[in-house]
Amino acid sequence: MADQENCTRLTRAAKKRAVAAAQSQQDLVPATKKKRTVLGELPNFSNVVADPVPDAEPSKRKLRPSKKTERKLLMDVEANTNDPQLCVPYASDIFEYLHSMEIEPKRRPLPDFIEAVQKDVTANMRAILVDWLVEVAEEYKLISDTLYLTVSYIDRFLSLNNLNRQKLQLLGVSCMLIASKYEEISPPHVEDFCYITDNTYTKEEVVKMETDVLKFLNFEMGNPTIKTFTRRFLMAAQENSKQGDLKLEFLVIFITRFTIQPKMHPWNSTLQRCSGYRPSDIKECIQAIHDLQLSRKWGTLAAIRDKYNQHKFKCVAALTSPSDIPSLYFEDIKASH
């Protein structure tokens, strides 16, 4: 009888563990089961014009002031905050290091990798992939840092590896798996990324691609992205404002300022010094983003616009700005501005 009782207890314990494991798996599967998207043969939309945004050349980044001047500038900007995470005494050195990392060739994609390296993957296919990954990140409630890092991995891998279009979605989910493990507290499992592709790829295929990407990155997964610098630039953009505007964070600083106050210069001397960019340096990027805002380019890709039409993102996708940005806004800012 004792043996039978012990056997019964073990069976009950095993059942409890099985139920708990099943419940854990269910927690990771989205409540709303959408039809899984299989990118497969990625279409090459004829009504979408590929306009790659050129990277700023390292040679143009000559606006960095002396460390003493920058430290005083940044401490002045942050003087009214009690946030210990800003590390005010060390912020200048930290961001100087991050800026130096940002311009390392191994951490940046080639500006023309689609044309120069890829034979089967087009800019439209990459755009469709990124648009789909935005939906995946929303469905699994991943933080924005994970999404930005994912795109960084994808572009850097494609900069040196010619890829068949049939494996582009595999590359996307594998990069998101790596970024999730790096950034998330509870990252989705490999099986979840297979499921999100309607099991187009096996677990073994995802793990193999994950291995290839990690080897390519030399296991150096940390990398500064635009999200890394956003908080600092936001403070510089609102230096004279007592209350911050979240629209600046959820859109793009230059475009948001132009959208909210089109008759006021969108850039200022503090932003210029903190970012290291003159308005003329980012002119092409700003014009490309402005076209996106007004749906003059990539209008068929709706995931990002749908995401930023949500109330939690202040519905910034619904904001519109004048159709033309005055040329004087791209002129260099004088120190007295």
DARA-V18431 format. One record per helix or strand. SS is the DSSP state (H for helix, E for strand). FROM is the first residue (numbers start at 0). LEN is the number of residues. If there is no record, write none. Layout:
ss->SS from->FROM len->LEN
ss->SS from->FROM len->LEN
This chain:
ss->H from->1 len->27
ss->H from->57 len->3
ss->H from->66 len->11
ss->H from->83 len->3
ss->H from->87 len->15
ss->H from->104 len->3
ss->H from->112 len->4
ss->H from->122 len->17
ss->H from->143 len->17
ss->H from->164 len->19
ss->H from->189 len->7
ss->H from->202 len->14
ss->H from->225 len->12
ss->H from->245 len->5
ss->H from->252 len->8
ss->H from->268 len->7
ss->H from->282 len->11
ss->H from->302 len->5
ss->H from->310 len->3
ss->H from->315 len->3
ss->H from->326 len->4
